[in-house]
Amino acid sequence: MRSAILAAVTCTLLAPGLPAVAQDLSQQTDRIFREFDRPDSPGCALGVIRDGAFVYRKSYGSASLELGVPLTSHSVFYVGSVSKQFTAASVILATEQGFLSLDDDVHKYIPELPGYGHAITLRQMLHQTSGFRDFFDLVYLSGHDVAAFNSPAAILKLVERQHQLNNVPGDEWIYSNTNYFLLGIVVQRATGKPLAEYAAENIFRPLGMSHTRFYDDASVVIPDRVAAYDPGPGGKFLVDWSTTYAVVGGGGLMTTVDDLLQWDNNFYENRLGKGTLVHELETVGVLNDGKPTDYGMGLFSGSYRGVPIFEHNGALFGYRSDILRFPNRKFTVACLCNLASADPEGKARQVADLYLKDVLEPDQESGPSPGQNLPEPSVFAGQYLDRRTHVIDSFTVENGNLMAWGSALRRKSANRFYDRFGDAIAFDSSTGTEHATLDMRGETYFSGSKIGELHSDELALKNFVGEYRSPELDGALQLSLDQGALTLKAGGNPPLKLVPIDADEFAAEGGFSIVFHRDGQGSVSGLSVFSPSARGIAFHRAH
């Protein structure tokens, strides 16, 4: 019976008279999601939109393995950072209504933030150039479980303690959830209404998005809400979802594939506010030196196989989501998943490859010439350290392909590759050490040299053991030795093994780098923690 219900509600029925081309597209689309198309697996809800209507809509897998409930197009997903475009829309509409200006300093609305020696405008926050450290990293390093740290007031207090920024506001693009968390507070203080209420009145209800809301109250029952999962051992699945996490702004949106059709249509109909919304959302930010970024307001701007796109994905707990829009073709793929390994960005591109095959350029630029003598991908594999930012990127080899950021890189030439988003990665060994550079929209986002494996004996590692405290975090880091390896522990979080990458620098899981500092006598006196979105958090050695 359960299988029959699943088939009835998830399948788009192909009538006998449906053109063979449409049947073939449907079957090819189904093959992309076939691993999830069974009742004992989580999966994805898919909406393929063209010219304002669904041309294909189907759901694969279960909304709840415990209850045997299948996914449908009206299943309600937590969509993570896809929420940012709705927070941005709220700020823009509040601007139109005279509550604020995009060029206001954030201190006008949140005066309790420390002074940084620079104004930080709402526009810079929307474009992710403000310099605010990401609060997720701050919560972790302060010793708290991110999933359980559910108080906006406590998060704001943690941000208030930060007296340093990642960068001079406007100088760099660095993605940070803190920007949009604070923007949610700005909306509330400027309009007198919580973000959830303001967005409902000005976006969701006017567009008929009846199953969409910012989830800022954990006591509210959400009909058709979807559970989320992680892959488990032996092909099983582990529950990974939170019914209590209610922080909004950077995330927090609950929505459905059906509702996203209405949101997508508004990019062409522009029915909200006074008409500035779509233009503002899609206009990319400009750095202080005049160079454009590839980030609008809650939307990434770029191209896929030669065709302009806007996109944003989302990920938190076991939820994964992606909305990929081709504005010039009036074509969008919305993919909402409840499995951490689902990769909706990759699947959205595979779907687009099918439906837009006549307008997309060949898959990336032509590759190396046949017969060209190419270095093996293993030559480039390893860890690379950007010494300016202390960010570490890793390249591995799988099935003969060079891999990075969870997917295979496409080869352009002997030492040049592309990731699936079209960004270029170039390798250079002219200095004797392999060097990797990642360029995004003409800007160098990462520039690092390969680091070899270092070994430190236990006696040397003992110099780093101790407790380290930060004036910017209400917590301590414990550095210990465990079976000959240095480990870092932040509060009740699991310990992280540190791997030496330089004399006084270590890499840790989660993308953290630890740089130790010494006093005039050469003794270890403190450390700084770096991550891609939270740089240079200083800790002094307590004992």
Steps between C-alpha positions, in 0.01 A plus 500: 500500500780746595675440167178555312439831680858608432464426131169682480615825659855527367465403137410739222277283284586488134181494297500277191486808276796678662772574241783250491752781563329590829484136603870460429587814700296372792669163492845655480416730790380206706833324440682794664305434822461123477714432806232670712193368319399247763294513820788402732720799410488875557521693176408814311201699378558642154333780308597587142354836401477651153308812399327527836374143534628159600608291203597219734433451868577185691619387841731209574524323835350549844426805711511284811650153517351455846144571389522374143393835355609567140640828375272717286516843339324642807741344750645777719882510506744707703701664220798650686677782319243511218328713767745786443326629187176532699677688778653727236157551343365605840778758539440638149123527551554668838724748319227576247260561789735755656599301808872494413761565233737243353789739565419540869769394746384187683578676830193719440285192573735289712699758700625235743742371234855621569662768290740360243656823377284477187133537418334173396206556271197280451595483133842354587332244724257402224793459259710303756784753509452633856775299673279355776626161618260211446309427819492123439878485546476728804236279662712190444823655630320633807429137589134468405315251282388699195173305471412568865609864512157632414479845657518802266576718805797280591629502143474879492698521826767279345521726193519807727812353665687501167724805486674396180369443147613262228579791270457874454130540406468497123853375433422129460211263439481247784180300548368534855168399652541779754414759234154361439434414864562866585289616205208308646543700820521822298165423334339444839640816657430720197145380427392397849413151372701176527648382171252209488202732531634765263588242229160333535318831452717635220617190309336168581133595521506739201659227285276222629787308663268345756742236629802729541618670820808603691514251785570725799280319753590139580160440661312544171373183332591488129266270303678282241840580651778275375756318716866499394759225496868416469639191326563227755698175507387208291280708275284614790411857590545709814253769601660847482242771552404754760152595613637771730741701282319830442769753400398692188651746254795302369273196490179389664266492201250216464354459151380260230568438132145617424552831681833560329316517167332819623831647613664415170218661301548825689845545347317558170176656627660718774171529690643595841560853621575794274703320235861513626507152656616279211762748379652535849504126563679430172752789505839373615710673761801719420815502714677814616745470211213501249511130414167313490434188703275214388252548786185709475269517801450142614572374147814381323535635147691320230463279197465131433625368167483848354151589623445758781371360829398606848527241774518432869526177692437416863625245751438444870447179694410240236316747275642597161339735248572687179315743272669539160343765274579583137333842469548544125331165437227540767611160626561392861580179683397482868638198685429448871650196673491343845826304479839656575672319212237584236695774309206707366737746324647224288162347429348836406774540240438150366132586459588827325731306268198301383247778457735766362726282289421704188616831652784397732853521371710182491586374845777743599767608256668241284738285695861406429592398148481125433835334556635789706739380769327601824616477860307245702232655725688357799773760435259770617345308790573620852433781741565862404540786748419863424740675738314832483166363618625172655230316303581142397353336190543132419515319167465123471478243221200274449441271201772683310346844560641788700243576771430813707206629703311174460508463121727419207687782328487529121834529328565786257872459443807341655473701821163676482168365626144621558262422781134431429413868547740605222767646729859447388768320703854537367808313623855629461825328600743753354631595846574137589190464720158427358276808533120512452296809416120515496354791306138606537366775269851621431590522870750268668299332773770252607874494435693231683802277483505127555603405851682180579432270788683616813574292805540643849624285783304482824754712686457787255122471507496530879595866455151568364299316768289722724189715529452799271238770553365771270366840607265479200351162597348392828683169507836327491688265271674201654810376320598145598712207391315184401702199381779723376275746319403851599123549541281806544178495700249785518262452792279196457575459129692190386879541496666586169830344402760759396735422214826699478538698177776739607724557801227669706194440280254212503195398301183369663179345376222741413729726296679653800866601507679558831798736510699509826680813622817523708632764738847653501642195676359261239227360727152438359287790623181471299339397176271628226225301328420550133221363282382611155231718661650589838859623500749566774306430820765554768541283811752555780654214691335475843724219632 
